[in-house]
């Protein structure tokens, strides 16, 4: 019997090391960035069993067999829909600035989605303005409403939005809600899903989380887009979830969330709607592509040339990462970035430092207090290198700054749902607008300056004198930053 247990022990140890070796080989042959591979190797070797389990659950981008199969079948019809846009009269690449040309060419190559001019963009930056505007547009809706959010949290004006949707449904408006199952879990526990469905509104939870699904799909893959499309003519996207900040995460000590949304009219609205249609079909297997944008006369105020950039599973890998890098490379005078979660890739870190070295005024605005402890410490691990390069880091004091924006030379901007971290850049379903419009850029630049005015700029000398225990914690989280 003793020999049997010895053999069993040896077999178990051998099996463990064979499994460990197999997972390590898998990490290496996936050919991701060295930092990501190194972080996973640390996890699986220094956290026995737990590390292997973590990699099997979270290490690779598994969309799930049924969703992956549907996505592959969708490439051709959606590709044909987007290809028709190249014949639209508002596809005017010759009107682009030199900033927009490189981004547009990159998106033509990677996504085959053209930029279109003749749009009108309104920047909205207070919860009251955003929610009241959405409610007003819902009240005026005649045919259809599509809403897609990572978080819908009940309470306050968010409930007013739900009530407005019920009123619209009673008028005969067709309404679809696609909400991330994890991000909107409080909504799905509330009275609203049953009330909305009882009035004929389709409410679908995307990427449902359950113990069984963990073996077939990566659990932390999330639908992070924020989209509203009304009658295929009015669109919204930006950083704000469907929440009233007065009723959301009030016990975390970070203050109210500070967000923006962009209200859009013009030919790019159907493109945003098509992105949402993609998500709806991946989740439900129901195809409802929108009508192509109509060739309406362009209003004098509709001057924005906009590139819609979806990213995430089913889209070309690293597309938003490449767009961000290209934007930083194009900068000649000034870069301003706002992001709640700052955990850049090695390439982005190098691009920011290099821009500062060549004389570009580089500014990064982040919240002083963060709702993610891991991100807070990982983020701080990059500050020293950036400060030494001359990058200005501003810590915002007015709440959890959740706005995601990049401004280049006060002329060209990126705005949408993408954080500057690995999760947004490589994992989640995201949406970004690249906007070529000096007037819109000026309004965003003014808002960014308001953030800076309500922030404290980090000082290199003081930063270098921070406590040793803080440096140690930063170094620990730095090792795992590629996985955050």
C-alpha positions in Angstrom: 0.0 0.0 0.0 2.9 2.3 0.8 4.4 1.8 -2.6 1.0 2.6 -4.2 0.8 6.0 -2.5 4.4 6.7 -3.4 3.6 5.9 -7.1 0.4 8.0 -6.8 2.4 10.9 -5.4 5.1 10.7 -8.1 2.4 10.4 -10.8 0.6 13.5 -9.3 3.8 15.6 -9.2 4.7 14.5 -12.7 1.2 15.3 -14.0 1.4 18.7 -12.3 4.8 19.6 -13.9 3.7 18.3 -17.3 0.6 20.5 -17.1 2.6 23.5 -15.9 5.0 22.9 -18.8 2.2 22.6 -21.3 0.6 25.8 -20.1 4.0 27.6 -20.2 4.6 26.5 -23.7 1.1 27.7 -24.6 1.8 31.1 -23.2 5.0 31.4 -25.2 3.7 30.2 -28.6 0.7 32.6 -28.5 3.3 35.3 -29.3 1.8 38.1 -27.4 3.9 41.0 -26.1 6.8 40.0 -23.9 5.3 41.8 -20.9 2.0 39.9 -21.1 3.8 36.5 -21.6 6.2 37.2 -18.7 3.3 38.2 -16.4 1.4 35.0 -17.1 4.6 32.9 -16.5 5.0 34.6 -13.1 1.4 33.8 -12.2 1.5 30.1 -13.2 4.9 29.4 -11.6 4.5 31.4 -8.4 0.9 30.5 -7.7 0.7 26.7 -8.1 -2.6 25.3 -9.3 -4.3 28.8 -8.9 -2.1 30.2 -11.7 -2.9 27.4 -14.1 -6.6 27.7 -13.3 -6.4 31.5 -13.8 -4.7 31.1 -17.2 -7.3 28.5 -18.4 -10.1 30.8 -17.4 -8.7 34.2 -18.3 -5.5 33.7 -20.3 -6.9 33.6 -23.8 -9.7 35.3 -25.7 -12.4 32.7 -25.8 -15.7 34.3 -27.1 -17.5 30.9 -26.8 -18.1 28.4 -29.6 -21.5 29.6 -30.7 -20.6 33.3 -30.6 -17.4 32.7 -32.5 -19.2 30.6 -35.1 -21.8 33.4 -35.6 -19.1 36.0 -35.8 -17.3 34.3 -38.6 -20.6 33.9 -40.6 -21.3 37.6 -40.1 -18.1 38.9 -41.6 -19.3 38.8 -45.2 -22.8 40.5 -44.9 -21.5 43.2 -42.5 -18.5 43.7 -44.8 -20.8 44.2 -47.7 -22.8 46.7 -45.7 -19.8 48.7 -44.8 -18.3 48.5 -48.3 -21.3 50.4 -49.7 -20.4 53.4 -47.5 -17.4 54.0 -49.7 -19.8 55.1 -52.4 -21.6 57.6 -50.2 -21.3 61.2 -51.2 -20.0 62.1 -47.7 -17.1 59.8 -48.0 -14.6 62.6 -48.7 -11.1 61.5 -47.7 -9.6 64.5 -49.5 -11.2 66.8 -46.9 -9.3 65.1 -44.0 -6.5 66.8 -42.0 -3.1 65.1 -42.0 -4.1 63.7 -38.6 -7.3 62.1 -40.0 -5.7 60.7 -43.1 -3.4 58.3 -41.3 -6.2 57.1 -39.0 -8.6 56.7 -41.9 -6.1 54.7 -43.9 -5.4 52.5 -41.0 -9.1 51.8 -40.5 -9.6 51.3 -44.2 -7.0 48.6 -44.0 -8.0 47.0 -40.7 -11.7 47.5 -40.5 -12.8 48.4 -44.0 -15.1 51.1 -42.5 -14.8 54.6 -44.1 -14.9 58.0 -42.5 -17.8 60.2 -43.4 -18.2 63.9 -43.3 -21.3 66.1 -42.8 -22.0 65.2 -39.2 -23.0 67.4 -36.3 -21.5 66.5 -32.9 -22.6 68.0 -29.6 -20.3 67.4 -26.5 -22.3 66.9 -23.3 -20.5 66.8 -20.0 -23.0 66.8 -17.1 -25.3 64.0 -16.0 -28.3 66.2 -16.2 -27.5 67.4 -19.7 -26.8 63.9 -20.9 -29.8 62.1 -19.4 -32.3 65.0 -20.1 -31.1 65.0 -23.8 -31.5 61.2 -24.1 -35.0 61.4 -22.5 -36.0 64.2 -24.9 -34.9 62.2 -27.9 -36.7 59.1 -26.6 -39.8 61.2 -26.2 -39.5 62.3 -29.8 -38.7 58.8 -31.2 -41.1 57.6 -34.0 -39.8 54.2 -35.1 -36.9 52.6 -33.2 -34.6 52.9 -30.2 -31.5 50.9 -29.7 -29.6 51.2 -26.4 -26.4 49.3 -25.4 -24.5 49.8 -22.2 -22.0 48.2 -19.9 -23.8 49.4 -16.8 -27.4 50.4 -16.3 -27.8 51.1 -12.6 -31.3 51.8 -11.2 -32.0 55.1 -9.4 -32.6 58.8 -10.0 -32.8 59.9 -13.7 -31.8 56.4 -14.9 -35.4 55.4 -13.8 -36.7 58.3 -15.8 -35.0 56.9 -18.9 -36.7 53.6 -18.3 -40.1 55.3 -17.9 -39.5 57.2 -21.1 -38.8 54.0 -22.9 -42.1 52.5 -21.7 -44.0 55.6 -22.9 -42.3 55.2 -26.3 -43.2 51.5 -26.5 -46.8 52.4 -25.8 -46.6 54.7 -28.9 -45.5 51.7 -31.0 -41.8 52.4 -31.1 -39.6 49.3 -31.4 -37.0 49.2 -28.6 -34.0 46.9 -28.0 -31.8 47.0 -24.9 -28.5 45.1 -24.8 -26.8 45.3 -21.4 -23.7 43.6 -20.1 -24.9 40.9 -17.7 -22.1 41.5 -15.2 -21.9 45.3 -15.4 -25.7 45.7 -15.2 -26.4 43.0 -12.6 -28.2 45.4 -10.2 -30.5 46.4 -13.1 -31.3 42.8 -13.8 -32.1 42.2 -10.1 -34.5 45.2 -10.1 -38.1 45.6 -11.2 -37.2 47.2 -14.5 -36.5 44.2 -16.8 -39.9 42.6 -16.2 -41.7 46.0 -16.5 -39.9 46.9 -19.7 -40.5 43.4 -21.2 -44.2 43.6 -20.2 -44.5 46.5 -22.6 -42.9 44.7 -25.5 -39.3 46.0 -25.0 -36.6 43.5 -25.8 -34.1 43.3 -22.9 -31.1 41.1 -23.4 -28.2 40.5 -21.0 -24.9 40.1 -22.9 -22.2 37.7 -22.0 -24.0 36.0 -19.1 -21.8 34.9 -16.2 -22.3 31.5 -14.6 -20.0 28.8 -13.2 -20.8 26.5 -16.1 -19.9 29.1 -18.8 -16.4 29.6 -17.4 -15.3 26.4 -19.1 -16.5 27.6 -22.5 -15.9 31.4 -22.5 -13.6 33.9 -20.8 -15.6 35.3 -17.9 -14.0 38.8 -17.8 -14.8 39.5 -21.5 -17.3 42.3 -21.2 -19.5 44.5 -23.5 -18.1 47.9 -22.6 -19.7 50.0 -25.4 -22.1 52.8 -24.6 -24.5 53.4 -27.5 -27.9 55.0 -28.1 -29.4 55.2 -31.6 -32.9 56.7 -32.2 -34.7 56.3 -35.5 -31.3 55.6 -37.2 -30.8 59.4 -37.2 -29.6 60.4 -33.7 -26.8 58.6 -31.9 -24.9 58.8 -28.6 -21.6 57.4 -27.5 -19.0 58.3 -24.9 -17.9 57.3 -21.5 -21.1 57.5 -19.5 -23.0 54.4 -18.5 -26.8 54.6 -18.0 -26.5 55.8 -14.4 -27.4 58.8 -12.3 -24.0 59.5 -10.4 -25.9 60.5 -7.3 -27.1 56.9 -6.9 -24.0 55.0 -8.1 -21.2 53.7 -6.0 -21.7 56.4 -3.3 -19.9 54.3 -0.6 -16.6 53.9 -2.3 -15.2 57.3 -1.3 -14.2 58.3 -4.9 -16.8 61.0 -5.4 -19.3 61.2 -8.2 -18.3 59.9 -11.6 -17.4 62.5 -14.2 -18.3 61.6 -17.8 -19.1 62.9 -21.3 -21.3 61.8 -24.1 -21.4 62.9 -27.7 -24.8 63.4 -29.4 -24.4 62.7 -33.1 -26.5 63.5 -36.2 -25.4 62.7 -39.7 -24.4 59.8 -41.9 -22.2 58.1 -39.2 -25.2 57.3 -37.0 -26.2 54.2 -39.1 -22.6 53.0 -38.7 -22.9 53.2 -35.0 -26.2 51.4 -35.3 -24.5 48.7 -37.4 -21.9 48.2 -34.7 -24.8 47.7 -32.2 -26.5 45.3 -34.7 -23.3 43.2 -34.7 -23.4 42.9 -30.9 -27.1 42.1 -31.0 -26.6 39.3 -33.6 -23.6 37.8 -31.8 -25.7 37.6 -28.6 -29.1 36.6 -30.0 -28.5 35.3 -33.5 -31.0 37.8 -34.9 -29.9 40.0 -37.8 -31.3 43.5 -38.0 -28.8 45.6 -40.0 -29.9 49.2 -40.2 -30.7 51.1 -43.4 -27.7 52.8 -45.1 -27.3 56.5 -44.4 -29.5 58.7 -46.6 -27.9 61.3 -48.8 -29.5 64.3 -47.2 -28.4 67.9 -47.8 -25.7 68.7 -45.3 -26.4 71.5 -42.9 -23.9 74.3 -42.7 -23.2 73.4 -39.0 -22.6 69.7 -39.9 -18.9 69.9 -40.5 -17.5 67.0 -38.5 -15.6 64.3 -40.4 -15.9 61.1 -38.2 -14.3 57.7 -38.3 -16.2 55.1 -36.3 -13.8 52.5 -34.7 -15.2 49.4 -33.1 -12.8 47.1 -31.3 -13.0 43.8 -29.5 -13.6 40.1 -30.3 -14.4 39.6 -33.9 -12.6 42.8 -34.9 -9.0 42.9 -36.1 -6.6 42.5 -33.1 -5.0 45.6 -31.7 -6.9 48.0 -34.0 -7.6 50.6 -31.2 -4.1 50.2 -29.9 -2.7 51.0 -33.4 -5.0 54.0 -33.7 -3.8 55.3 -30.3 -0.2 54.9 -31.3 -0.6 56.5 -34.7 -2.3 59.5 -33.1 0.5 60.0 -30.6 3.1 59.7 -33.4 1.3 62.4 -35.4 1.4 65.0 -32.5 3.5 68.0 -33.2 2.7 70.4 -30.4 0.4 69.0 -27.7 -1.2 65.8 -26.4 -3.9 65.7 -23.7 -5.3 62.3 -22.5 -8.1 61.8 -20.0 -8.6 58.3 -18.6 -9.8 56.8 -15.4 -7.6 53.7 -15.7 -4.0 54.2 -16.9 -2.0 51.0 -17.4 -0.3 51.6 -20.8 1.3 49.0 -23.0 5.1 49.2 -23.5 4.6 50.7 -26.9 2.2 53.4 -25.6 4.5 54.2 -22.7 7.4 54.6 -25.2 5.3 56.7 -27.6 4.3 59.1 -24.7 7.9 59.5 -23.4 9.2 59.9 -27.0 6.7 62.6 -27.8 7.7 64.5 -24.6 11.4 64.1 -25.5 10.8 65.7 -29.0 9.2 68.7 -27.4 5.5 67.9 -27.5 3.5 69.1 -24.5 2.2 65.8 -23.1 -0.6 65.9 -20.5 -2.3 62.9 -18.8 -5.3 63.6 -16.6 -6.3 60.8 -14.2 -8.5 60.8 -11.1 -6.8 61.2 -7.7 -8.9 58.5 -6.2 -9.7 55.3 -8.1 -12.3 52.6 -7.6 -9.7 49.9 -8.5 -6.9 49.4 -6.0 -4.9 47.2 -8.4 -5.1 49.7 -11.2 -4.2 52.5 -8.9 -0.9 50.9 -7.8 -0.1 49.6 -11.3 -0.7 53.0 -12.8 1.6 54.7 -10.3 4.4 52.4 -11.3 4.7 54.2 -14.7 4.7 57.8 -13.2 8.5 58.0 -12.6 9.5 57.2 -16.1 7.0 59.5 -17.6 7.8 62.4 -15.3 11.5 62.1 -16.1 10.7 62.3 -19.8 8.8 65.6 -19.2 5.2 64.2 -19.3 2.8 66.2 -17.1 0.6 64.1 -14.9 -2.5 65.8 -13.4 -4.5 64.2 -10.6 -8.1 65.3 -10.8 -9.8 66.3 -7.5 -13.4 66.6 -8.6 -14.5 63.0 -8.4 -13.8 59.8 -10.4 -12.8 61.3 -13.8 -14.3 58.7 -16.2 -13.9 60.6 -19.4 -11.9 58.7 -22.1 -10.4 61.2 -24.6 -7.2 61.9 -26.5 -6.6 65.4 -28.0 -3.9 65.9 -30.6 -2.6 69.5 -31.2 -6.0 70.9 -30.3 -7.3 69.8 -33.7 -7.9 66.1 -33.8 -9.4 63.9 -31.1 -10.4 60.4 -30.1 -13.4 60.0 -27.8 -15.4 57.1 -26.7 -15.4 54.1 -24.3 -11.8 53.0 -24.4 -9.6 53.2 -21.3 -5.9 53.3 -21.6 -5.4 49.8 -20.1 -5.0 46.3 -21.4 -8.6 45.3 -20.8 -9.9 48.0 -23.2 -7.1 47.8 -25.7 -7.2 44.0 -26.2 -10.2 42.4 -24.5 -13.5 44.2 -24.3 -16.0 45.3 -26.9 -15.3 49.1 -27.3 -16.2 52.0 -29.5 -14.2 55.1 -30.4 -14.8 58.1 -32.6 -11.9 59.8 -34.4 -13.1 63.3 -35.0 -11.7 65.7 -37.5 -13.4 69.0 -36.5 -11.5 72.0 -35.1 -14.7 73.5 -33.6 -15.6 70.2 -31.7 -11.9 69.8 -30.7 -11.9 73.3 -29.2 -14.9 72.4 -27.0 -13.3 69.2 -25.9 -10.0 71.0 -25.2 -11.8 73.6 -23.1 -13.4 70.8 -21.1 -10.0 69.1 -20.6 -8.5 72.4 -19.4 -11.3 72.6 -16.8 -10.2 69.2 -15.6 -6.6 70.4 -15.4 -7.7 73.5 -13.5 -9.3 71.2 -10.9 -6.3 68.9 -10.6 -2.9 68.8 -8.9 0.2 68.3 -11.2 2.7 65.8 -9.9 6.2 67.0 -9.1 9.1 64.8 -10.0 11.2 65.6 -7.0 8.4 65.0 -4.6 7.4 61.8 -6.4 11.0 60.5 -6.1 10.8 61.0 -2.3 7.7 58.9 -1.8 7.8 56.2 0.9 9.7 53.0 0.2 6.7 50.7 0.9 4.8 52.5 -1.8 7.5 51.8 -4.3 7.5 48.2 -3.3 3.7 47.9 -3.9 4.1 49.7 -7.2 6.8 47.3 -8.4 4.7 44.3 -7.4 1.7 45.5 -9.4 3.9 46.6 -12.3 4.8 42.9 -12.9 1.1 42.1 -13.4 0.1 45.3 -15.1 -0.1 43.7 -18.6 -2.9 41.5 -17.3 -5.0 44.3 -15.7 
